[in-house]
Amino acid sequence: MVERLVPDELWELFQRVVPEAPSRPQG
């Protein structure tokens, strides 16, 4: 899954660039 391949910091940037991106599950 992308959630495990992308670091938290990079994921936050991805969500900023793509607001339509699914929210990353906590855990």
mmCIF entry with sequence, helices, sheets and N, C-alpha, C, O atoms, coordinates in Angstrom:
data_MODEL
# 
_entry.id   MODEL 
# 
_entity.id                         1 
_entity.type                       polymer 
_entity.pdbx_number_of_molecules   1 
# 
_entity_poly.entity_id                      1 
_entity_poly.type                           'polypeptide(L)' 
_entity_poly.nstd_linkage                   no 
_entity_poly.nstd_monomer                   no 
_entity_poly.pdbx_seq_one_letter_code       MVERLVPDELWELFQRVVPEAPSRPQG 
_entity_poly.pdbx_seq_one_letter_code_can   MVERLVPDELWELFQRVVPEAPSRPQG 
_entity_poly.pdbx_strand_id                 A 
# 
loop_
_entity_poly_seq.entity_id 
_entity_poly_seq.num 
_entity_poly_seq.mon_id 
_entity_poly_seq.hetero 
1 1  MET n 
1 2  VAL n 
1 3  GLU n 
1 4  ARG n 
1 5  LEU n 
1 6  VAL n 
1 7  PRO n 
1 8  ASP n 
1 9  GLU n 
1 10 LEU n 
1 11 TRP n 
1 12 GLU n 
1 13 LEU n 
1 14 PHE n 
1 15 GLN n 
1 16 ARG n 
1 17 VAL n 
1 18 VAL n 
1 19 PRO n 
1 20 GLU n 
1 21 ALA n 
1 22 PRO n 
1 23 SER n 
1 24 ARG n 
1 25 PRO n 
1 26 GLN n 
1 27 GLY n 
# 
_struct_asym.id          A 
_struct_asym.entity_id   1 
# 
loop_
_struct_conf.conf_type_id 
_struct_conf.id 
_struct_conf.pdbx_PDB_helix_id 
_struct_conf.beg_label_comp_id 
_struct_conf.beg_label_asym_id 
_struct_conf.beg_label_seq_id 
_struct_conf.pdbx_beg_PDB_ins_code 
_struct_conf.end_label_comp_id 
_struct_conf.end_label_asym_id 
_struct_conf.end_label_seq_id 
_struct_conf.pdbx_end_PDB_ins_code 
_struct_conf.beg_auth_comp_id 
_struct_conf.beg_auth_asym_id 
_struct_conf.beg_auth_seq_id 
_struct_conf.end_auth_comp_id 
_struct_conf.end_auth_asym_id 
_struct_conf.end_auth_seq_id 
_struct_conf.pdbx_PDB_helix_class 
_struct_conf.details 
_struct_conf.pdbx_PDB_helix_length 
HELX_P HELX_P1 AA1 VAL A 2 ? LEU A 5  ? VAL A 2 LEU A 5  1 ? 4  
HELX_P HELX_P2 AA2 ASP A 8 ? VAL A 17 ? ASP A 8 VAL A 17 1 ? 10 
# 
_struct_conf_type.id          HELX_P 
_struct_conf_type.criteria    ? 
_struct_conf_type.reference   ? 
# 
loop_
_atom_site.group_PDB 
_atom_site.id 
_atom_site.type_symbol 
_atom_site.label_atom_id 
_atom_site.label_alt_id 
_atom_site.label_comp_id 
_atom_site.label_asym_id 
_atom_site.label_entity_id 
_atom_site.label_seq_id 
_atom_site.pdbx_PDB_ins_code 
_atom_site.Cartn_x 
_atom_site.Cartn_y 
_atom_site.Cartn_z 
_atom_site.occupancy 
_atom_site.B_iso_or_equiv 
_atom_site.pdbx_formal_charge 
_atom_site.auth_seq_id 
_atom_site.auth_comp_id 
_atom_site.auth_asym_id 
_atom_site.auth_atom_id 
_atom_site.pdbx_PDB_model_num 
ATOM 1   N N  . MET A 1 1  ? 0.842  -1.208 0.000  1.00 0.00 ? 1  MET A N  1 
ATOM 2   C CA . MET A 1 1  ? 0.000  0.000  0.000  1.00 0.00 ? 1  MET A CA 1 
ATOM 3   C C  . MET A 1 1  ? 0.876  1.256  0.000  1.00 0.00 ? 1  MET A C  1 
ATOM 4   O O  . MET A 1 1  ? 2.001  1.246  0.499  1.00 0.00 ? 1  MET A O  1 
ATOM 5   N N  . VAL A 1 2  ? 0.345  2.317  -0.561 1.00 0.00 ? 2  VAL A N  1 
ATOM 6   C CA . VAL A 1 2  ? 1.115  3.559  -0.636 1.00 0.00 ? 2  VAL A CA 1 
ATOM 7   C C  . VAL A 1 2  ? 1.402  4.107  0.759  1.00 0.00 ? 2  VAL A C  1 
ATOM 8   O O  . VAL A 1 2  ? 2.448  4.709  1.000  1.00 0.00 ? 2  VAL A O  1 
ATOM 9   N N  . GLU A 1 3  ? 0.448  3.887  1.682  1.00 0.00 ? 3  GLU A N  1 
ATOM 10  C CA . GLU A 1 3  ? 0.611  4.427  3.035  1.00 0.00 ? 3  GLU A CA 1 
ATOM 11  C C  . GLU A 1 3  ? 1.922  3.949  3.666  1.00 0.00 ? 3  GLU A C  1 
ATOM 12  O O  . GLU A 1 3  ? 2.564  4.685  4.415  1.00 0.00 ? 3  GLU A O  1 
ATOM 13  N N  . ARG A 1 4  ? 2.313  2.701  3.352  1.00 0.00 ? 4  ARG A N  1 
ATOM 14  C CA . ARG A 1 4  ? 3.507  2.134  3.969  1.00 0.00 ? 4  ARG A CA 1 
ATOM 15  C C  . ARG A 1 4  ? 4.766  2.498  3.186  1.00 0.00 ? 4  ARG A C  1 
ATOM 16  O O  . ARG A 1 4  ? 5.874  2.444  3.719  1.00 0.00 ? 4  ARG A O  1 
ATOM 17  N N  . LEU A 1 5  ? 4.590  2.868  1.924  1.00 0.00 ? 5  LEU A N  1 
ATOM 18  C CA . LEU A 1 5  ? 5.751  3.179  1.089  1.00 0.00 ? 5  LEU A CA 1 
ATOM 19  C C  . LEU A 1 5  ? 6.150  4.649  1.200  1.00 0.00 ? 5  LEU A C  1 
ATOM 20  O O  . LEU A 1 5  ? 7.296  5.016  0.939  1.00 0.00 ? 5  LEU A O  1 
ATOM 21  N N  . VAL A 1 6  ? 5.186  5.484  1.592  1.00 0.00 ? 6  VAL A N  1 
ATOM 22  C CA . VAL A 1 6  ? 5.456  6.924  1.668  1.00 0.00 ? 6  VAL A CA 1 
ATOM 23  C C  . VAL A 1 6  ? 5.597  7.385  3.119  1.00 0.00 ? 6  VAL A C  1 
ATOM 24  O O  . VAL A 1 6  ? 4.725  7.107  3.942  1.00 0.00 ? 6  VAL A O  1 
ATOM 25  N N  . PRO A 1 7  ? 6.689  8.087  3.440  1.00 0.00 ? 7  PRO A N  1 
ATOM 26  C CA . PRO A 1 7  ? 6.909  8.621  4.790  1.00 0.00 ? 7  PRO A CA 1 
ATOM 27  C C  . PRO A 1 7  ? 5.817  9.611  5.182  1.00 0.00 ? 7  PRO A C  1 
ATOM 28  O O  . PRO A 1 7  ? 5.134  10.163 4.319  1.00 0.00 ? 7  PRO A O  1 
ATOM 29  N N  . ASP A 1 8  ? 5.655  9.833  6.481  1.00 0.00 ? 8  ASP A N  1 
ATOM 30  C CA . ASP A 1 8  ? 4.605  10.744 6.953  1.00 0.00 ? 8  ASP A CA 1 
ATOM 31  C C  . ASP A 1 8  ? 4.778  12.139 6.363  1.00 0.00 ? 8  ASP A C  1 
ATOM 32  O O  . ASP A 1 8  ? 3.811  12.748 5.906  1.00 0.00 ? 8  ASP A O  1 
ATOM 33  N N  . GLU A 1 9  ? 6.012  12.645 6.374  1.00 0.00 ? 9  GLU A N  1 
ATOM 34  C CA . GLU A 1 9  ? 6.256  14.003 5.888  1.00 0.00 ? 9  GLU A CA 1 
ATOM 35  C C  . GLU A 1 9  ? 5.908  14.120 4.410  1.00 0.00 ? 9  GLU A C  1 
ATOM 36  O O  . GLU A 1 9  ? 5.280  15.086 3.977  1.00 0.00 ? 9  GLU A O  1 
ATOM 37  N N  . LEU A 1 10 ? 6.332  13.109 3.639  1.00 0.00 ? 10 LEU A N  1 
ATOM 38  C CA . LEU A 1 10 ? 6.069  13.152 2.206  1.00 0.00 ? 10 LEU A CA 1 
ATOM 39  C C  . LEU A 1 10 ? 4.584  13.001 1.935  1.00 0.00 ? 10 LEU A C  1 
ATOM 40  O O  . LEU A 1 10 ? 4.048  13.592 0.998  1.00 0.00 ? 10 LEU A O  1 
ATOM 41  N N  . TRP A 1 11 ? 3.921  12.199 2.770  1.00 0.00 ? 11 TRP A N  1 
ATOM 42  C CA . TRP A 1 11 ? 2.486  11.984 2.600  1.00 0.00 ? 11 TRP A CA 1 
ATOM 43  C C  . TRP A 1 11 ? 1.724  13.282 2.839  1.00 0.00 ? 11 TRP A C  1 
ATOM 44  O O  . TRP A 1 11 ? 0.751  13.576 2.144  1.00 0.00 ? 11 TRP A O  1 
ATOM 45  N N  . GLU A 1 12 ? 2.181  14.072 3.845  1.00 0.00 ? 12 GLU A N  1 
ATOM 46  C CA . GLU A 1 12 ? 1.515  15.344 4.139  1.00 0.00 ? 12 GLU A CA 1 
ATOM 47  C C  . GLU A 1 12 ? 1.651  16.279 2.950  1.00 0.00 ? 12 GLU A C  1 
ATOM 48  O O  . GLU A 1 12 ? 0.701  16.973 2.589  1.00 0.00 ? 12 GLU A O  1 
ATOM 49  N N  . LEU A 1 13 ? 2.835  16.299 2.338  1.00 0.00 ? 13 LEU A N  1 
ATOM 50  C CA . LEU A 1 13 ? 3.039  17.140 1.160  1.00 0.00 ? 13 LEU A CA 1 
ATOM 51  C C  . LEU A 1 13 ? 2.142  16.680 0.023  1.00 0.00 ? 13 LEU A C  1 
ATOM 52  O O  . LEU A 1 13 ? 1.594  17.496 -0.718 1.00 0.00 ? 13 LEU A O  1 
ATOM 53  N N  . PHE A 1 14 ? 1.997  15.369 -0.108 1.00 0.00 ? 14 PHE A N  1 
ATOM 54  C CA . PHE A 1 14 ? 1.165  14.812 -1.171 1.00 0.00 ? 14 PHE A CA 1 
ATOM 55  C C  . PHE A 1 14 ? -0.281 15.242 -0.990 1.00 0.00 ? 14 PHE A C  1 
ATOM 56  O O  . PHE A 1 14 ? -0.963 15.569 -1.962 1.00 0.00 ? 14 PHE A O  1 
ATOM 57  N N  . GLN A 1 15 ? -0.753 15.241 0.257  1.00 0.00 ? 15 GLN A N  1 
ATOM 58  C CA . GLN A 1 15 ? -2.139 15.641 0.524  1.00 0.00 ? 15 GLN A CA 1 
ATOM 59  C C  . GLN A 1 15 ? -2.320 17.127 0.250  1.00 0.00 ? 15 GLN A C  1 
ATOM 60  O O  . GLN A 1 15 ? -3.403 17.556 -0.150 1.00 0.00 ? 15 GLN A O  1 
ATOM 61  N N  . ARG A 1 16 ? -1.269 17.918 0.461  1.00 0.00 ? 16 ARG A N  1 
ATOM 62  C CA . ARG A 1 16 ? -1.367 19.359 0.196  1.00 0.00 ? 16 ARG A CA 1 
ATOM 63  C C  . ARG A 1 16 ? -1.467 19.613 -1.303 1.00 0.00 ? 16 ARG A C  1 
ATOM 64  O O  . ARG A 1 16 ? -2.211 20.487 -1.748 1.00 0.00 ? 16 ARG A O  1 
ATOM 65  N N  . VAL A 1 17 ? -0.713 18.840 -2.071 1.00 0.00 ? 17 VAL A N  1 
ATOM 66  C CA . VAL A 1 17 ? -0.733 19.006 -3.525 1.00 0.00 ? 17 VAL A CA 1 
ATOM 67  C C  . VAL A 1 17 ? -1.998 18.393 -4.108 1.00 0.00 ? 17 VAL A C  1 
ATOM 68  O O  . VAL A 1 17 ? -2.577 18.923 -5.057 1.00 0.00 ? 17 VAL A O  1 
ATOM 69  N N  . VAL A 1 18 ? -2.423 17.267 -3.530 1.00 0.00 ? 18 VAL A N  1 
ATOM 70  C CA . VAL A 1 18 ? -3.616 16.578 -4.029 1.00 0.00 ? 18 VAL A CA 1 
ATOM 71  C C  . VAL A 1 18 ? -4.648 16.428 -2.911 1.00 0.00 ? 18 VAL A C  1 
ATOM 72  O O  . VAL A 1 18 ? -4.674 15.414 -2.212 1.00 0.00 ? 18 VAL A O  1 
ATOM 73  N N  . PRO A 1 19 ? -5.505 17.456 -2.747 1.00 0.00 ? 19 PRO A N  1 
ATOM 74  C CA . PRO A 1 19 ? -6.536 17.450 -1.695 1.00 0.00 ? 19 PRO A CA 1 
ATOM 75  C C  . PRO A 1 19 ? -7.491 16.271 -1.838 1.00 0.00 ? 19 PRO A C  1 
ATOM 76  O O  . PRO A 1 19 ? -8.150 15.883 -0.873 1.00 0.00 ? 19 PRO A O  1 
ATOM 77  N N  . GLU A 1 20 ? -7.567 15.702 -3.033 1.00 0.00 ? 20 GLU A N  1 
ATOM 78  C CA . GLU A 1 20 ? -8.506 14.605 -3.265 1.00 0.00 ? 20 GLU A CA 1 
ATOM 79  C C  . GLU A 1 20 ? -7.936 13.271 -2.795 1.00 0.00 ? 20 GLU A C  1 
ATOM 80  O O  . GLU A 1 20 ? -8.620 12.248 -2.825 1.00 0.00 ? 20 GLU A O  1 
ATOM 81  N N  . ALA A 1 21 ? -6.670 13.293 -2.357 1.00 0.00 ? 21 ALA A N  1 
ATOM 82  C CA . ALA A 1 21 ? -6.037 12.051 -1.906 1.00 0.00 ? 21 ALA A CA 1 
ATOM 83  C C  . ALA A 1 21 ? -6.737 11.524 -0.656 1.00 0.00 ? 21 ALA A C  1 
ATOM 84  O O  . ALA A 1 21 ? -7.136 12.307 0.206  1.00 0.00 ? 21 ALA A O  1 
ATOM 85  N N  . PRO A 1 22 ? -6.887 10.215 -0.552 1.00 0.00 ? 22 PRO A N  1 
ATOM 86  C CA . PRO A 1 22 ? -7.540 9.591  0.612  1.00 0.00 ? 22 PRO A CA 1 
ATOM 87  C C  . PRO A 1 22 ? -6.746 9.845  1.879  1.00 0.00 ? 22 PRO A C  1 
ATOM 88  O O  . PRO A 1 22 ? -5.516 9.814  1.855  1.00 0.00 ? 22 PRO A O  1 
ATOM 89  N N  . SER A 1 23 ? -7.435 10.095 2.987  1.00 0.00 ? 23 SER A N  1 
ATOM 90  C CA . SER A 1 23 ? -6.757 10.354 4.255  1.00 0.00 ? 23 SER A CA 1 
ATOM 91  C C  . SER A 1 23 ? -5.988 9.121  4.705  1.00 0.00 ? 23 SER A C  1 
ATOM 92  O O  . SER A 1 23 ? -6.489 8.000  4.612  1.00 0.00 ? 23 SER A O  1 
ATOM 93  N N  . ARG A 1 24 ? -4.783 9.329  5.188  1.00 0.00 ? 24 ARG A N  1 
ATOM 94  C CA . ARG A 1 24 ? -3.943 8.197  5.610  1.00 0.00 ? 24 ARG A CA 1 
ATOM 95  C C  . ARG A 1 24 ? -4.455 7.623  6.929  1.00 0.00 ? 24 ARG A C  1 
ATOM 96  O O  . ARG A 1 24 ? -4.602 8.351  7.911  1.00 0.00 ? 24 ARG A O  1 
ATOM 97  N N  . PRO A 1 25 ? -4.724 6.330  6.951  1.00 0.00 ? 25 PRO A N  1 
ATOM 98  C CA . PRO A 1 25 ? -5.228 5.667  8.173  1.00 0.00 ? 25 PRO A CA 1 
ATOM 99  C C  . PRO A 1 25 ? -4.195 5.696  9.292  1.00 0.00 ? 25 PRO A C  1 
ATOM 100 O O  . PRO A 1 25 ? -3.016 5.444  9.046  1.00 0.00 ? 25 PRO A O  1 
ATOM 101 N N  . GLN A 1 26 ? -4.615 5.997  10.506 1.00 0.00 ? 26 GLN A N  1 
ATOM 102 C CA . GLN A 1 26 ? -3.702 6.033  11.649 1.00 0.00 ? 26 GLN A CA 1 
ATOM 103 C C  . GLN A 1 26 ? -3.496 4.632  12.188 1.00 0.00 ? 26 GLN A C  1 
ATOM 104 O O  . GLN A 1 26 ? -4.457 3.896  12.414 1.00 0.00 ? 26 GLN A O  1 
ATOM 105 N N  . GLY A 1 27 ? -2.226 4.259  12.395 1.00 0.00 ? 27 GLY A N  1 
ATOM 106 C CA . GLY A 1 27 ? -1.977 2.914  12.911 1.00 0.00 ? 27 GLY A CA 1 
ATOM 107 C C  . GLY A 1 27 ? -1.080 2.161  11.974 1.00 0.00 ? 27 GLY A C  1 
ATOM 108 O O  . GLY A 1 27 ? -0.751 1.003  12.233 1.00 0.00 ? 27 GLY A O  1 
# 
